[in-house]
């Protein structure tokens, strides 16, 4: 637009007709002549690629020096585990995608993976010299690649992320089934983690988990599919419960789950503080906005995400209804197509039961509950576990409910049940406080 206005003011109608080809010529000059690169930045339309793409580009061009500089820069503001999830893992995925698409050879892909492995190891060793000693733990975890070298590099990343949680051992991607089974029998670890990198990770990961389960019936197997694109509930539905008790989609979630699994008493104590802190921030923010006419999507969406994370569940729903005004819904972990109409949630029998329950409704396995075994919403999304609490005002008016759902049967501790009710009460209190702060229409008219 700016270019069109400039050339039109300069040459009139001919300038308007020639503005587009002239601008294209300037952009091409900016891309080809280093001294004129500012023209490409000024007139071009390319977005600044995210750190993961820039890191991949530097590894692809064998520029490990700039790749390390980029990694060091991101690490100055972001925790290492998060950097691995948002920078390194996507780069591994891009390498795998390029290899499967035959954009790079298998030999070149292996060279790039080895460069990343060495780079991450150097960054980790440097951080260890500056950090305090890690906690000594007796818990053990074995990380097994789903198939190839990319999965093995991801296992090396997991080993670093889990350093304060457990003593981790990484198997080689060259191990066959008998080697894996023999090593597991010798190690006798607390947890077995099978880790895979997209795009073809799920099938090989599921097969590896199944092979482990056939030999070790009592083993705790966790499947880690390092993908930010797939909804966690979809991943869980593709890996049977009989093969893996739990499925995660990032190294951070893997560390959080293993922490709660290996140290249940500590996890229960530590959960109280962060949950209360998150709720406190949410309550304060709710008090500052109009929940039904303002930007409630951001507040409720964040609360739904925090709710799912607090209960280690892939799905969380928050439903709020304001009399005749409208029904509103926030969700985490479900594809948009499963909730095409907010009004449809009113008819969910399981949510209705939770809304009108006294405190909370927990169903360990909905498939075995005659009331909900044929619920279309639950069956279509593979829901097996439900825990909800009503949003009940002080005058006993029901305005909705909050709930967490899982694709696998499970139980909630008494502490978790109380936490769920506490969250519902906190949300309801915030709504009531906000409602009280809004002046009545009659008072406004009198004023």
N, C-alpha and C positions, 0 to 999 in steps of 0.2 A: 504494500500500500504506500509506504513512504517513497519507494523508488518510483512508483507510478505518478505520485503527486509531483516529485522532483522533476521528472522528465516532461511532464505535462506543462508545468510552469515554465520550463526552459524552452520547449519547442512547440507547445500547443498540442493540437490534435495528433500530429505525427509523433510527438514524444509519447503520447498515451499509447499509440499502437506499437511503438518500438520499446516500451518500458520493459516488457517481459523478456525479449531476447537480449537486450542490453544487460539486464540484471543477471541472466544466466551466464553471459560472457564474463561478468565481473566475478561471479561465484567460481567459475572454472579457473580463472586466473588466480584467484585466492587459494585454490587447492593445489595448483601446479607450481606457483612461484612462492617460495618461502617468505620473501620480503613482503608479499601482498596477502599473507594469510588472514590478516584482519578483515579483508573483504568477505572471506568465507564465513567468518564469525558474525559479521554484520548482516549479510544478506542470506546466508544459508539457513536451512531448516533442521539441521541435524541436532538431536538432543545430546546432552553430555551423558555418555554411557555410565552406568553404575560401576562401583569399584570392582565387582566380580568380572565384568566384561573387560575393563581396563587391565585387570590382573591377568586374565586369560590372553589378551592381546600381547602383553609383554612376555608371557611364557611361550606363546606361539612363535614370537620373533627371537626367542632365546635371550631376551634382555632381562636376565635374572637380577641385575643390579637395580633397575627401575622397578621391577616387581617387588623386590625386598623393600625399597623405599616406600612404595605404595602401601605395602603391608604394615610397615612401621608407622606410617602416618595414621592409618585407620586404628591401629592398636593404641595410639595415644588418647583416643576418646572413647573407645569401645572395648568391653571385656573380651578376652581371648576366645572364649567359647562362642560368643556371638559373632566375632569376626570369622571364625571357622565356618559358621552356619551361613553367613551372608556373603562371604567372599570366596573361601577355598572350596567349599562343597559345590556351589554353582559352577566354579571353574572346572572341577572334576566332571560335572555333568556335561558341560560344553565339550570337553575333550572326548567323552564317551559318545556324545551325539555326532561329533565330527567324524569319529572313527567308524561308527555304524553307517554313516552316510557316505563313507569313502572319500571324504574331503581331505583327510590326512591318512597316512598309512599306519598300520598297527605298530611298526617300529618307531615312527615319529611320536605316536601317542604314548608309547612306553617311555620314550626319552622325556617327554613333557611331564609325565607323572613322576618320574624319578627326580626331575628338577624341583617339582613342588614338594616332594617328600624331603629332599635335602634342605630346601629353603625353610620349610616349617620346622624341621629339626634344629636348624641354626637359630631361628627366632626363639624357639622354646628354650634351648640351652642358654641363650643370652638372658632370657627372663628369669631363669632359675638362679643365675649368679646374683641377680639383684633382689630376688624375693626371699622371704623367710622360708625355712624348711617346711615341707608338706607334712600333713598329719599322718602318723603311722597308723595303719589299719590292718586288721586281720582278715577282713572280708576280701574275697577274691572274685574276679570276673574274667572270663575268657571271651575275647572278641574274635569272631570268625568271619572272614570275607565271604560274601555270598558267591562270588565267582572269580573275579580277576584282580589285576593290580590296582585299579582305581578303588575297588572295595577295600583292598589291603591298606592303601593310603588313608582311606576314611577310618579304618580301624586304628591306625596310628594316631589320628586326630582324637579319636575317642579315648585312647589311652591317656593322652595329655589332659583332656577335659575331666576324666574320672580320677585324677591323681589324688584328690582329697577325699574321694568317696570310697575307693577300693583299690586293691592292688591288681592291676589289669595285665593280662597276657594276650599277645596278638599272635594268631596263627598265620602261616604263610598261605597265600592264595594258591600255591602249587600243591597243597595237601589234598589228597583224594579222600574219599569217604572213610576208608579204613584208617588212614592216618589221623583224621579228625577224631574218630571214635576212640582210638587208642590214646591219643593225647588227653582227651577229656576224662577218660578213665583214670589216667595217672594224676591229673591235676586235682580232681574232685573239687571244683570251684562252686561258689555259692550261686552264681548266675552265669548263663551262657547268652551272649549277645551276638546275633547274626546281623551284619551290617551290609547294606547294599546301596549303590549309587545308580540313579536312573540313567538312561531311559528303560533298560530291560532288567531292572533289579528284582521286581516283585516275584516273577516266576522262579528265578534261581534261588532267591531268598526263601520262598515258601518250600521249595524242594529240600534245601539244606536244613531248615527247621524240622521238616518231616523226617528226614534221615536221623537227626539227633534224637527226636522224640521216640522213634522206634526202638532205639538202643537204650536210652535213658528216660524211663517213664516218669521218674520223680524229679527230673531236672527242671529248673526255672529257666524258661527260654523267652528271651525278649527279641523281637524283630524290629530293626531300625532301618526304615526306608527313608533315606535322606533326600526328601523332596518337599519343597514349599508350594508346589503347584497342586498336588493332590490333597483333597480334603481328608483329614485324618480318619473320619468315619468310613470313607471309601476304602482306605488302605486296610483298616481293621476288618472290613467285610471280605476282603480278598485273601486274607490269611486266616485259616481256621483256628478256632480256640484250642483245638486238640494239638496243634503244632506249636503255637506260641501264645503264652498267657497274656502278653501285652505287646502293643505296637506303638512305636513313636516315630516322629518324622523329622527330628532334629537332634543334634548332640546335646543341646540344652535340656530338652525334654527327657532325653535318655538319662542325663545326670540327675535330674530332679526325681524321676521315677525310681532309679536305683537307690537314691538317698532315702526315700520314704520306704522302700522295700527292705533295705539292709539295716536301717536304723529306725524302726517304727516308733519307738518311744521318743527319740529325739525329734523326729518329724512332727509328732503331735505337739510337742512343746513349742517348736519353732514356728509352727503354723499360726499360732494365736497372734503373735505380734504383727507379721506382714499382712494377714487378713484384716485385722483391725485397722492397720494403717491405710490400706487400700479403701476400706469402707469409709474411714473418716474423710479421706479426700473426695470420695464419691458423694457422700452426704453433703459436704460443703458445696460441691459444684452443683448438686441438684437444687440446693436452696437458692442458688443465684439465677436459675433459669425457669422459664415456664415449661413444665414437662410436656404439655400437650400442644403448645403453640410455638415453642422455641426450638433450638437445635438439640433436641433430645436424643437424636440418633447417635451422636458421638458419645454421650454419657452412658446410655444403655448398652451400646455396642462394647465399650470398654469394660463395663461391669459384667457383661456376658462372657467376655474373654477371660477376665479375672476369675469369674465363677468357675469356668471350665478348668482353668489352671489350678485353682485351689483344691479342686476335688479330683484332679488328674483324670478328667473325663473329656472325651472328644467333642461333646455337644453340650451346649447350655442354651436355654430359652428363657426369655423374660416377657411376660404378657401383661399389659396394662389396659384397663378399660375405664373410660370416664363417662359413665352414664350414657346419654344419647349422643355425646359428641363424637367419639370414635374409638376404635380398638387399635392399639399399637403393639408392635412386636419387635423384639431384638433377638438375634440368635448368633451363635458361634458354632461352626463346624458342620453346617448343613449346606448343600448346594441351594442356590436361589430358587431353582425350579421346584424344590420340594415345599416351598412356602410361597406359592404364586400369589395368594390372596391373604392379606392379614385377617380378613373376616373369617376365613375358614378355620382358624385356630379356635374359634369359639366352640366349635362342635367336637373338639377332641375330648373324648370321654375321659381319658386319663388326666388331662389338665383340669377338667371340671371336678374330678374327684379330689385332686390336690387343692384346688381353690376352696373347696368346702370342707376340707379336713380340719381338725382342731389345731394341729401343729405342723406335722409333716407326713408325707406319704412316701414310703420306700418300698419298692417292689424289686426284689433281687433278680427275678427272671420273669419278665412279662409273658413269655411263651408258655409258662406253666400256670399263669393266672387266667382263669376262665373269663374274667371281666374284660381283659384286654388282649387276649391271644389272637383275636381276629381283627384288631384295630388296623385299618388300612395304612394310616400314617406310620405306625410303628413297624409294620411288616415291610412296607416299601423302603424304609430307611434302615432296616436291619436292627432296630432297637431291641435290646434284651434287658436293659436295666433302666429303672426310672427312680428318681428321688426329687420330690418337689415340696414346696411350702407355699401357703397362701399369702397374698398381700392383703392383710385384713386391717381395716381402720379401727380406731378405738371404739367406734359405735357399731362394730361388727359388720360394717359394710365391706363386701368383697370386691376388689377392683382388679384382681388378676392373680398371677402366681409366678414363681421362679422355679426352675427345675434344671437338673443335670441328667444327661442320658449317656448310656454307653452301649456299644454294640456287643458287649459280652456280659454275662451274668456276674454280679459282684455283690458285696455287702458294704454297708456303711457302719463305722463305729459310732458309739453314742456321742462322742465328741464331735464327729462330723455332722451328725443329725442336729445337734445343738447349734453348730456353726451355720448350717443351712437356715434354720429358723431365725437365728440372729441376723443373718444377711437380709432375709425377707422383712424382719421388723425394722431394720435400719433403713431400707429403701422406703418402706411405708411411712416411717417417721419423717424422712426427708420430704416426701410428697405432701404430708399433712402440714409440715412447717411452712413449706412454700405456699400452700393453699391459704394458710392463715395470714400470710404476709401480703396477699393480694386484696386490695380494698373492695368491699361489696359495691355493686353497681348503684344501689340506692344511696350509699354514702357518697359516691362520686357525684351523683346528681345533686344531692343536697349542698355539696361543696360548690 
